Amino acid sequence: MEYLLSDSHYHHKMLVETGKRPDGYELLIKESWLSQVQPDDVVYHLGDVCMGDKVKVHEEYIMPMPGYKILIRGNHDKEKDSWYLSHGWDEIHDQLRLKRPWRVLLTHKPQPDDGSFDLNIFGHLHNNTHRLTPELKAMLTPKHRLLALECVQYKLIPFIDFIEGKIEQPGLPVLTG
């Protein structure tokens, strides 16, 4: 199976302090990962893994987790590829194109529709309003799907369920057919 995760922001204390995430959200992500992902599964993380102590976070939340782990870099993922590869990731990309069955583009931030994808799955916006500027809002089309952990109870989401629109996220377009 393949799973999606975005904006885990492990050790981002301000998200809890400002009420944007519940205390213990990191444990919710970890429990979801451990209860769903098998060693031969693939996890696509759409960026922004952590804030703070990167080594500690990776030792606790990435390295021991099962599955083949692919990181799509986010704006907070600034280490060299070699660092991530030595801290639990199997692949690192700025963006990744897949055929599942549509042409899917995995990114951290939404990308303009240039005709090269049928679906752009991205994170970064968190809850569909965070950082949603008028310019960005105007760029979004039914080909864009936000994966916001805040809207899926901090769970890893089965890839096929997400692209088939089986995971409800308020106000977001769903690709059909």
Secondary structure, 3 states (H helix, E strand, C coil): CEEEECCCCECCHHHHHCCCCCCCHHHHHHHHHHHHCCCCCEEEECCCCECCCHHHHHHHHHCCCCCEEEEECCCCCCCCHHHHHCCCCCEEECCEEEECCCEEEECCCCCCCCCCCCEEEECCCCCCCCCCCHHHHHHCCCCEEECCHHHCCCCCEEHHHHHCCCCCCCCCCCCCC
